[in-house]
Each structure stands twice: as C-alpha cells, then as structure tokens.
C-alpha cells in the first residue's frame, strides 16, 4: 500500500484510481464479446493493438527521445506481455467461455504477480502468501470443474488461455514495478504499446480480410466501434493509469484492481443475458480470498 511518509498520492486517491480502473477493465470482456460477433479473435486483437498504437503515436514522437537503446528490449517485453499476448488470448478464450467468467478468472492476476515477484523479482516470501496463492488457484480449479455450468461452452482449455494471460500481466507488472520506476507512465505506455501495436496494425491491414469485411459488411463498423472503445479506454487510458499507479504504490497493490473487475464484468454479463450462478460467486470468492490472504 502507499506509505504516508513517501506517498505521491494518498491511500484514498489510490483506491479511487483502482475503482476507476475496475470500471474500465470490467467492461473490457463484454466489448470483446461484442467485437467477436463481427471479427475473428486475431482481428479483434489486431484492431485493439493497432488503434492503441495510433492513439499513442503523437506521444511516441516526444517520449521516444527519453528512452535509452538498452531499455527497448525491456519495454518490448512490457508491451508484449502486458498488452500484446493478452489481446490475442482473451478473444480466443472467449470463444469458449462467457464474458463474466473471463472477468472472474482475470482475478488470478494479483496471485501470479506475487508468485512471479517471489520467484524472480526478490519479493519477500511468507507462508500466508503461499496459502493465498493455493486458495486462489483452488477457486479457478473449482470453476473449471463445473465446466458449462460455470460458463465454459467450449473446451476447458479456453480457461487456461485466461490463466496464461494472467501470467503475462503478472510478469509485465513486475517488470514495470521493479525495473522501470525511473520512467513516466506515458513514456512506458507510448513506447511499449507502439512496439507491439505497429506490427499488429500492419498484419491487420495486409495479412487479413479486415478492409474487405468493412467494405462488404456494413454491420462490421459496429464491431469496429466496440473494439475502438475497448482500445481507447481499456488499453490506452487504463494502461497509462495502471503503469502510473504501480509506480506510485507497488505491482501487487496495482494488480488488486482484479478485486472489483469481476463484479463489473458479471453485471455486464447479466445485462447481456448470461446466466450468473452460485458457482460463479463461489469460484470468485475463493480467488479473491486467496488474493486477500496473499497480501497479509
């Protein structure tokens, strides 16, 4: 949490930012779901990354000068793991599970942030934290075990794609929190997002039928609108806010936005006709209990 003697922001402000992030990111899963009605997963991801790169272009021109060449590989990793790969993994996963479950499973991110921090980034070890990780993973296993009743319409491996995305997020958070504290959030975002977004945009325009779809399917513009909102808010705006938050506080505190994200995703899922059952609450409860224990 934020320490009073050296805090850039107060604890109340930090939690306010977390709530804002939860509202933005909790809406991501329903936007992905709606985008998949018009485009395949790879195009949903490429549109998201491409629009993000275009949005960051004006900032990139200025902030690229603040980057040392030696920092580029690390920034590429932050972009690849924090945005690039998850942008492909979530649409692929949501072909086989509903948006509510995707939001719940994303709550594993703080646990993986902590686990990776202990294993590779010299975070302090504690048995309570280990217990928390085990309880949280038990909640995920519980959701997998109930399959279709928990919202998995495809194979259970679709859920594992979300788990892999959480591992990516956890790694990216630790890289920013432990190795990039000297850079401003907008610098990290504009450079790292562009490094993965520009190739995705080139692939979208030259390697897919995206342009043809827009020309021949008028409804596809609606899908493009959903994904553009996803890009500008969930990727661009929230990305900058999140990087700044974990620099002000810590990677683990920043990742606890996942406490509230599943609640927002479940509300959107219910409004869209998804069935929310006690299984969802039980699995989410175990995961969030694990997150709580891991912070002790």
Secondary structure, 3 states (H helix, E strand, C coil): CCCCCCCCCCHHHHHHHHHHHHHHHHCHHHHHHHHCCCCCHHHHHHHHHHHHHHHHHHHHHHHHHHCCHHHHHHHHHHHHHHHHHHHHHHHHHCCCECHHHHHHHHHHHHHHHHHHHHHHCCCCCCHHHHHHHHHHHHHHHHHHHHHHHHCECCCCHHHHHHHHHHHHHHHHHHHHHHHCCCCCHHHHHHHHHHHHHHHHHHHHHHHCCHHHHHHHCCCHHHHHHHHHHHHHHHHHHHHHHHHHHHHHCCHHHHHCCHHHHHHHHHHHHHHCCCCCCHHHHHHHHHHHHHHHHHCC
